[in-house]
């Protein structure tokens, strides 16, 4: 009997090893950055023909390092899936610099032209607005300890006393270089390409948050997904905030562009936005002296509590869609900044775990979630680029079907926070 148990154990161990080996055999894996191994691949490229020869669409990945000015040393990974292209910067918190497909670009023309290395960013400058000195990505994450406006907030310090801390605009995560970065490609259909990174926001006597990021796409598709997992690696409960700051400029954004969503409730963030609440979904052409408008939205979900939003150009033949689970990301912020082109003509469609008010305000309204020690939470957004009137019209129909006959409550004045 004892010999039988030993043989069974050996057999099970062999089967487990074979399963792992087979799983690894079906995936291509390359580590590009590893702080744990003090390793970094400076320059690298990969061609789909060498990894997925049976894939009908060729694709490629390259890693480069930028030089000159404030972007000296910034690392960029570019993925071309055969139809669309995107670039990720591990140096800037795994933010996505741009996405292009044909004549459609997801991104904007920021006055900040270089991809600024975080070492040149002082988050506390200009009253806590230093984050803006590097702001030019298509999509950057805001968080993790906080993601709203700057200002003082209270916390418990290392001796157990209540103290004050200075929060800065949109938090730190977009200016923290990734500690680990890897490329994973499925060798079998649908040949999904994944760029994964780990970004840590940790300190002694402070937050111990670990963000596992992933952006992935399938060769030849017009879609990609951003999927993140946030873990509190500490032992104590920790607040967190996450906002996906997706920014769109010239091309999709123009005078007459429109935003569509299934909306349960919408409110202006301040008096300026309140004046424009009647046209929250319509965009102006570049306007000198325009003052930003921000709208706070509770979206409706479908039968699976998923929602979809879109931004479409004036002709309604080009659009981008964003879809996600409201169980994971319950809120949406729309930021309209239709200023003069040289000042930054842009709108932000920003799903989040909260609204980008100061953390003390969000805490007051119960919108600052917490993670217990060791607890983790997943958040994912699916993106698609739509070309052609019929495709855009069909997308609009999908959003209207989520809304159905449910009413939208339009709040005319900002919520009182005092």
SVG drawing of the C-alpha trace seen along z (x, -y; Angstrom):
<svg xmlns="http://www.w3.org/2000/svg" viewBox="-39 -83 60 85">
<polyline fill="none" stroke="black" stroke-width="0.4" points="0.0,0.0 2.8,-2.4 4.5,-1.7 1.2,-2.3 0.8,-5.7 4.4,-6.6 3.8,-5.7 0.5,-7.6 2.3,-10.7 5.0,-10.4 2.4,-10.0 0.4,-13.1 3.6,-15.1 4.5,-14.1 1.1,-15.0 1.2,-18.4 4.7,-19.0 3.5,-18.0 0.5,-20.4 2.8,-23.3 5.2,-22.4 2.4,-22.2 1.0,-25.5 4.4,-27.1 4.9,-25.5 1.8,-27.2 2.9,-30.7 5.8,-32.9 7.3,-34.7 9.9,-37.5 10.9,-39.5 11.9,-43.1 12.3,-44.7 12.8,-43.1 13.8,-44.9 13.9,-41.7 16.6,-40.4 18.2,-43.8 17.6,-43.2 16.5,-45.4 16.5,-44.7 17.5,-48.0 16.4,-47.4 14.3,-44.5 11.9,-43.5 9.7,-40.5 8.0,-39.5 4.9,-37.4 6.2,-35.1 8.8,-33.8 6.4,-33.0 3.0,-32.4 3.7,-31.3 0.2,-30.0 -1.4,-33.3 -3.0,-34.8 -2.1,-38.4 1.5,-39.4 2.2,-41.5 5.3,-42.9 6.5,-44.3 9.4,-46.6 11.0,-48.1 13.0,-51.4 14.5,-54.0 13.9,-57.7 16.7,-60.3 16.9,-64.1 15.5,-66.6 13.1,-65.5 12.4,-62.2 16.0,-60.9 15.8,-57.3 12.1,-56.9 11.2,-53.3 8.5,-52.6 6.9,-49.4 5.1,-49.5 2.7,-46.8 1.4,-46.6 -1.3,-43.9 -1.7,-44.2 -4.6,-46.6 -4.1,-48.9 -1.0,-50.1 -0.4,-51.2 2.5,-52.3 3.0,-51.7 5.6,-53.4 6.8,-51.3 8.6,-54.4 5.4,-56.3 3.4,-53.8 2.5,-51.6 0.4,-54.4 -0.7,-54.1 0.8,-56.9 -1.4,-56.5 -3.5,-54.1 -3.9,-54.4 -5.9,-52.5 -5.8,-53.9 -6.9,-57.6 -8.2,-57.2 -6.0,-58.2 -6.8,-57.8 -4.7,-60.5 -4.4,-64.3 -2.0,-67.2 -0.8,-68.2 1.4,-71.3 3.8,-68.8 5.5,-67.3 8.1,-65.1 7.3,-61.8 8.6,-63.3 10.6,-61.0 9.1,-61.0 12.4,-62.3 11.6,-65.7 8.1,-65.8 7.5,-67.6 4.0,-66.6 3.8,-69.3 4.6,-72.2 2.0,-74.9 0.0,-74.0 -0.1,-70.3 -0.6,-70.5 2.8,-69.3 1.3,-66.1 0.3,-68.3 4.0,-68.8 4.0,-65.3 0.4,-65.0 0.2,-64.0 -0.8,-60.3 -3.9,-58.9 -4.6,-56.9 -3.0,-57.3 -4.1,-55.8 -4.9,-58.1 -4.4,-56.8 -3.7,-54.7 -3.9,-56.2 -5.9,-59.1 -6.9,-60.3 -8.7,-63.6 -7.8,-67.2 -5.0,-68.6 -5.3,-69.7 -4.9,-68.6 -6.4,-65.4 -6.2,-63.7 -4.6,-60.4 -3.2,-58.5 0.5,-58.8 3.2,-56.4 2.6,-57.2 -1.2,-56.8 -2.1,-60.5 -4.3,-62.2 -2.2,-64.3 -2.5,-66.1 -1.0,-65.2 -0.8,-67.1 -2.6,-65.2 -1.5,-66.1 -3.5,-66.1 -4.5,-62.6 -2.1,-60.8 1.3,-59.2 0.8,-56.0 1.3,-57.6 4.7,-58.8 6.0,-55.5 8.2,-53.4 7.2,-49.7 9.2,-47.3 8.5,-44.2 7.5,-44.1 6.9,-41.1 5.5,-40.1 3.3,-37.0 1.9,-35.8 -0.4,-32.8 1.1,-30.5 -2.3,-29.2 -5.4,-31.0 -6.5,-33.6 -2.8,-34.5 -3.5,-37.1 -0.6,-39.5 -0.2,-40.8 2.1,-43.5 2.1,-43.1 3.7,-45.3 3.8,-45.7 3.7,-49.1 4.2,-49.5 2.9,-52.4 4.3,-51.4 5.9,-53.0 6.7,-52.3 3.8,-53.5 1.8,-54.1 0.0,-52.4 1.3,-49.1 -0.5,-48.8 0.7,-46.6 -0.8,-47.1 -0.6,-44.3 -1.4,-45.9 -2.1,-44.3 -2.9,-45.6 -3.8,-43.0 -5.0,-42.6 -5.6,-39.9 -3.8,-40.2 -5.9,-41.8 -8.6,-43.0 -9.9,-46.6 -10.1,-45.9 -7.9,-45.8 -8.3,-45.4 -6.8,-47.0 -7.1,-44.6 -5.6,-45.5 -5.4,-43.7 -4.8,-45.8 -3.6,-44.1 -3.1,-45.4 0.0,-43.5 0.1,-45.0 -1.7,-43.5 -3.9,-46.5 -6.9,-47.8 -6.1,-50.4 -8.2,-53.0 -7.7,-53.2 -8.9,-55.1 -8.5,-54.3 -9.5,-56.4 -8.7,-55.6 -8.0,-59.0 -8.6,-58.3 -8.0,-61.4 -9.2,-62.2 -8.3,-65.1 -8.3,-66.2 -9.8,-63.6 -12.5,-62.1 -12.9,-65.4 -14.1,-68.4 -17.0,-70.9 -20.1,-68.8 -18.6,-65.6 -20.9,-63.9 -20.6,-61.6 -23.2,-58.8 -23.8,-56.7 -26.7,-55.1 -27.0,-57.5 -28.9,-57.1 -27.8,-60.4 -25.5,-63.2 -24.4,-66.2 -22.0,-69.1 -18.9,-69.2 -19.1,-73.0 -20.9,-76.2 -19.0,-76.5 -20.1,-73.0 -23.7,-73.7 -24.0,-76.4 -23.3,-73.8 -25.3,-70.9 -27.8,-71.2 -25.1,-70.4 -22.9,-68.0 -22.8,-65.5 -21.9,-68.0 -18.5,-69.4 -17.4,-72.8 -14.6,-73.6 -11.4,-74.9 -12.3,-77.9 -9.8,-80.5 -10.2,-81.0 -12.5,-78.0 -12.8,-76.9 -12.9,-73.2 -16.3,-71.5 -16.6,-68.3 -19.7,-66.1 -20.2,-63.3 -22.2,-60.3 -23.8,-57.2 -24.2,-54.9 -26.8,-52.3 -25.7,-48.7 -27.2,-45.9 -28.5,-42.6 -24.9,-41.7 -24.3,-45.2 -22.0,-46.1 -22.1,-49.5 -20.8,-51.0 -20.0,-54.6 -18.7,-56.2 -17.2,-59.3 -18.1,-59.9 -17.0,-62.6 -19.3,-65.1 -19.9,-62.9 -20.8,-59.9 -18.5,-57.7 -15.6,-57.4 -15.9,-56.4 -14.3,-54.8 -16.1,-52.7 -15.3,-51.8 -17.1,-48.9 -16.7,-47.7 -18.5,-46.1 -20.1,-48.5 -19.5,-46.0 -15.8,-46.7 -15.9,-50.4 -19.2,-52.1 -18.6,-55.7 -17.8,-57.8 -16.4,-61.3 -16.5,-63.4 -14.0,-66.2 -14.4,-68.7 -11.5,-71.0 -12.3,-72.4 -9.6,-75.1 -7.5,-76.5 -5.6,-73.8 -2.2,-75.0 -3.5,-75.1 -4.7,-71.5 -7.9,-70.6 -9.1,-67.5 -11.8,-65.6 -11.4,-62.9 -13.8,-59.9 -12.8,-58.6 -14.3,-55.5 -13.4,-55.2 -14.0,-53.7 -15.0,-57.3 -15.3,-60.8 -12.2,-62.9 -13.1,-65.2 -10.7,-65.6 -10.5,-62.4 -12.1,-63.9 -15.3,-64.7 -15.4,-61.3 -15.0,-59.7 -17.9,-61.8 -20.1,-60.3 -18.9,-56.7 -17.1,-56.5 -13.6,-55.6 -13.3,-51.8 -11.0,-49.8 -9.0,-46.7 -8.4,-44.4 -4.9,-43.1 -4.1,-40.7 -7.3,-41.5 -7.3,-42.2 -9.7,-43.7 -9.9,-43.4 -10.8,-46.1 -11.0,-45.8 -12.1,-48.0 -12.6,-46.8 -11.9,-49.4 -12.8,-49.3 -12.3,-51.6 -15.3,-51.9 -15.0,-53.0 -18.0,-53.6 -21.4,-55.0 -23.2,-51.6 -20.8,-50.4 -21.0,-53.6 -24.8,-53.6 -25.0,-50.0 -22.8,-51.0 -25.2,-53.9 -28.1,-51.4 -26.3,-49.1 -26.0,-52.0 -29.6,-53.0 -30.6,-49.5 -28.8,-49.6 -30.7,-52.8 -34.0,-51.4 -37.0,-53.3 -35.2,-54.2 -35.0,-57.9 -31.9,-60.1 -31.9,-62.4 -30.1,-65.6 -29.0,-67.5 -28.8,-71.2 -26.7,-72.4 -23.5,-71.0 -23.8,-68.8 -23.2,-70.6 -20.1,-69.2 -20.0,-71.3"/>
</svg>
